[in-house]
Amino acid sequence: MSTLEKSPVYGTEDLLISLCNSVTRVLGVATHSQIHYSGMVQRISKTCLKPDIGCFVLFDGGFSGLVIINFSGQAAMELYANYLLNMGMSKDDLVNSYTSDEVSNVMGELMNQVVGDFTGKVRRELQTHITQNQPKMLVLNKQVQLSVDANLDKPEARRVTFYTSNNNIFYLELAIDRTEFIKLYDFEAQEAPDPDALMAQSQEAPPVPAPPPAGQDDTDALLKSLGM
């Protein structure tokens, strides 16, 4: 009994820090730029998709939750441009507006990598398994906010502010069931993969054609899933 009382306990804030570190690690490597987050976290009552680009991913398994990243147009364009320039694309080939489907596709790909990095850490460090769905993205105007319900039993929600190297802002929101992980015995977490090696592999791989822009039926299905 005394051993359990002294065992480390990992809760919502620990999961949030792990997710924030995944954001800075993945985006930093992908864009070759400095990404950092605020030392303060907000407790929030609900999670929302907000302008200019809202992305969200649901995950399930050992615990359930929802990750949202709301990008300002300036932050999205900075990350989009740095990512593609880092991949070898010419500056002349970049689009000029965050409302372009190409920007949304890149933001979705980056978010997919972020959540994939996070789920990998959960598997290695907490010895449980969660799966994620494909990221969904919406370009929103200033008058629109969409509340996203993850159907959690005892939800806890947090918001963290992030800054790009040019001090453009985006926000991460996390909603998960209230949960704690208690270490029963000592174990060594598996080694994390080298992000530079992964990036080198992705650059050597043949380019994957971008998916076609979402049609009206796809947009209607997404809005219907959000209760719109």
C-alpha positions as CSV (number, residue, x, y, z in Angstrom):
1,M,0.0,0.0,0.0
2,S,2.8,2.4,0.9
3,T,4.4,1.8,-2.5
4,L,1.2,2.9,-4.4
5,E,0.9,6.0,-2.2
6,K,4.3,7.2,-3.3
7,S,3.9,6.2,-7.0
8,P,3.9,9.1,-9.5
9,V,0.4,10.1,-10.7
10,Y,-0.1,11.5,-14.2
11,G,-3.2,13.6,-14.7
12,T,-4.8,16.1,-17.2
13,E,-2.0,18.7,-16.9
14,D,0.7,16.1,-17.5
15,L,-1.2,15.0,-20.7
16,L,-1.6,18.6,-21.7
17,I,2.2,19.3,-21.3
18,S,3.0,16.2,-23.3
19,L,0.6,17.4,-26.1
20,C,2.1,20.9,-26.1
21,N,5.6,19.5,-26.4
22,S,4.4,17.4,-29.3
23,V,3.1,20.6,-31.0
24,T,6.4,22.5,-30.5
25,R,8.5,19.5,-31.5
26,V,6.7,18.5,-34.7
27,L,6.0,22.0,-35.9
28,G,9.5,23.1,-35.1
29,V,11.1,20.3,-37.1
30,A,8.6,20.6,-39.9
31,T,9.0,24.4,-40.4
32,H,12.6,24.8,-39.1
33,S,11.4,27.6,-36.9
34,Q,10.9,28.2,-33.2
35,I,7.5,27.5,-31.7
36,H,6.8,28.1,-28.0
37,Y,3.8,28.1,-25.7
38,S,2.6,30.2,-22.8
39,G,3.5,29.2,-19.3
40,M,-0.1,29.7,-18.3
41,V,-3.0,27.4,-19.1
42,Q,-6.7,28.3,-19.1
43,R,-9.5,26.1,-17.7
44,I,-12.4,26.4,-20.1
45,S,-16.0,25.1,-20.1
46,K,-16.2,24.1,-23.7
47,T,-14.1,23.6,-26.8
48,C,-14.8,25.6,-30.0
49,L,-13.6,25.9,-33.5
50,K,-12.8,29.6,-34.1
51,P,-11.5,31.8,-36.9
52,D,-9.5,31.8,-39.0
53,I,-8.8,28.1,-39.5
54,G,-10.2,25.5,-37.0
55,C,-8.8,22.0,-37.0
56,F,-9.9,19.1,-34.7
57,V,-9.1,15.5,-34.1
58,L,-11.0,13.0,-31.9
59,F,-9.1,10.1,-30.2
60,D,-10.3,7.1,-28.3
61,G,-8.9,4.0,-26.6
62,G,-7.3,4.0,-23.1
63,F,-8.9,7.4,-22.7
64,S,-11.1,9.6,-24.9
65,G,-10.7,13.2,-25.9
66,L,-10.6,15.9,-28.5
67,V,-7.8,18.2,-29.7
68,I,-8.6,21.5,-31.4
69,I,-6.1,23.9,-32.9
70,N,-7.4,27.3,-33.9
71,F,-5.0,29.2,-36.2
72,S,-5.0,32.9,-37.1
73,G,-4.7,33.5,-40.8
74,Q,-1.2,34.9,-40.3
75,A,0.0,31.9,-38.2
76,A,-1.4,29.5,-40.7
77,M,0.3,31.2,-43.6
78,E,3.6,31.4,-41.8
79,L,3.6,27.7,-40.9
80,Y,2.3,26.7,-44.3
81,A,5.0,28.6,-46.1
82,N,7.9,27.5,-43.8
83,Y,6.8,23.9,-44.1
84,L,6.7,23.8,-47.9
85,L,9.8,25.9,-48.3
86,N,11.5,23.4,-46.0
87,M,10.3,20.6,-48.2
88,G,12.0,22.2,-51.2
89,M,9.0,24.0,-52.8
90,S,9.7,27.3,-54.6
91,K,8.3,30.5,-53.0
92,D,6.6,31.3,-56.3
93,D,4.5,28.1,-56.1
94,L,3.0,29.1,-52.7
95,V,-0.6,30.3,-52.5
96,N,-1.2,33.8,-51.0
97,S,-4.4,33.3,-49.0
98,Y,-5.2,31.2,-45.9
99,T,-8.6,30.4,-47.3
100,S,-7.0,28.3,-50.0
101,D,-7.7,24.5,-49.8
102,E,-3.9,23.9,-50.1
103,V,-3.3,25.8,-46.7
104,S,-6.1,23.8,-45.0
105,N,-4.6,20.5,-46.4
106,V,-1.1,21.4,-45.0
107,M,-2.6,22.4,-41.6
108,G,-4.4,19.1,-41.5
109,E,-1.2,17.2,-42.3
110,L,0.7,19.0,-39.6
111,M,-2.0,18.4,-37.1
112,N,-2.1,14.7,-38.0
113,Q,1.7,14.6,-37.3
114,V,1.3,16.4,-34.0
115,V,-1.4,14.0,-32.7
116,G,0.5,11.0,-34.0
117,D,3.5,12.1,-32.0
118,F,1.4,12.5,-28.9
119,T,-0.3,9.1,-29.3
120,G,3.2,7.6,-29.7
121,K,4.3,9.1,-26.4
122,V,1.2,7.9,-24.7
123,R,2.0,4.4,-25.9
124,R,5.6,4.6,-24.8
125,E,5.4,6.5,-21.5
126,L,1.9,5.6,-20.2
127,Q,1.7,2.1,-21.7
128,T,-1.8,2.5,-23.0
129,H,-3.1,2.9,-26.5
130,I,-5.3,5.5,-28.2
131,T,-6.3,5.9,-31.8
132,Q,-7.1,9.1,-33.7
133,N,-9.4,10.0,-36.6
134,Q,-8.4,12.0,-39.6
135,P,-8.2,15.8,-38.8
136,K,-11.1,17.9,-39.9
137,M,-10.5,21.5,-41.0
138,L,-12.8,24.5,-41.5
139,V,-12.0,28.0,-42.7
140,L,-14.2,30.2,-40.5
141,N,-15.1,33.9,-40.9
142,K,-15.1,36.3,-37.9
143,Q,-18.7,35.8,-37.1
144,V,-18.7,32.0,-36.8
145,Q,-17.7,29.8,-33.8
146,L,-18.6,26.1,-33.7
147,S,-18.9,24.2,-30.4
148,V,-17.5,20.7,-30.6
149,D,-18.9,18.0,-28.2
150,A,-16.7,15.0,-27.7
151,N,-19.4,13.1,-25.7
152,L,-17.2,12.7,-22.6
153,D,-18.6,11.5,-19.3
154,K,-16.5,13.9,-17.0
155,P,-14.8,16.3,-19.4
156,E,-11.9,18.5,-18.4
157,A,-11.0,21.2,-21.0
158,R,-7.9,23.4,-21.2
159,R,-6.6,26.1,-23.6
160,V,-3.0,27.0,-24.3
161,T,-1.7,29.9,-26.3
162,F,1.1,29.3,-28.8
163,Y,3.5,31.7,-30.6
164,T,5.3,31.2,-33.9
165,S,8.8,32.6,-34.5
166,N,7.2,35.8,-36.0
167,N,4.9,36.0,-32.9
168,N,1.8,35.0,-34.7
169,I,-0.7,33.3,-32.4
170,F,-2.6,30.1,-32.5
171,Y,-4.5,28.2,-29.7
172,L,-4.6,24.6,-28.7
173,E,-7.7,23.3,-26.8
174,L,-7.8,19.8,-25.2
175,A,-10.9,18.1,-23.8
176,I,-10.5,14.7,-22.1
177,D,-12.3,12.5,-19.7
178,R,-11.0,13.1,-16.1
179,T,-8.4,10.4,-15.7
180,E,-5.2,9.6,-13.8
181,F,-2.4,7.2,-14.5
182,I,-0.6,5.7,-11.5
183,K,2.6,3.8,-11.9
184,L,2.4,0.4,-10.4
185,Y,6.0,-0.6,-11.0
186,D,9.2,0.9,-12.5
187,F,9.7,0.5,-16.3
188,E,11.8,2.1,-18.9
189,A,9.9,4.0,-21.6
190,Q,10.7,3.1,-25.2
191,E,13.1,5.4,-27.0
192,A,11.4,8.1,-29.0
193,P,12.1,8.2,-32.8
194,D,14.5,10.8,-34.1
195,P,12.4,13.6,-35.7
196,D,15.2,14.7,-37.9
197,A,15.5,11.2,-39.3
198,L,11.8,11.0,-39.8
199,M,11.8,14.3,-41.7
200,A,14.7,13.1,-43.9
201,Q,12.8,10.0,-44.7
202,S,9.7,12.0,-45.7
203,Q,11.8,14.3,-47.9
204,E,13.3,11.3,-49.7
205,A,9.9,9.7,-50.2
206,P,8.1,10.5,-53.5
207,P,5.6,13.4,-53.1
208,V,2.0,12.3,-52.3
209,P,-0.5,14.2,-54.5
210,A,-2.7,16.5,-52.5
211,P,-6.3,15.3,-51.9
212,P,-8.9,17.0,-54.1
213,P,-10.7,19.9,-52.4
214,A,-13.7,18.9,-50.3
215,G,-16.9,19.0,-52.2
216,Q,-20.2,20.5,-50.9
217,D,-21.3,17.0,-49.8
218,D,-18.2,16.6,-47.7
219,T,-18.7,20.0,-46.1
220,D,-22.3,19.4,-45.4
221,A,-21.5,16.0,-43.8
222,L,-18.9,17.7,-41.6
223,L,-21.3,20.4,-40.5
224,K,-23.9,17.8,-39.8
225,S,-21.5,15.9,-37.6
226,L,-21.0,19.1,-35.6
227,G,-24.7,19.4,-35.1
228,M,-25.1,22.3,-37.6
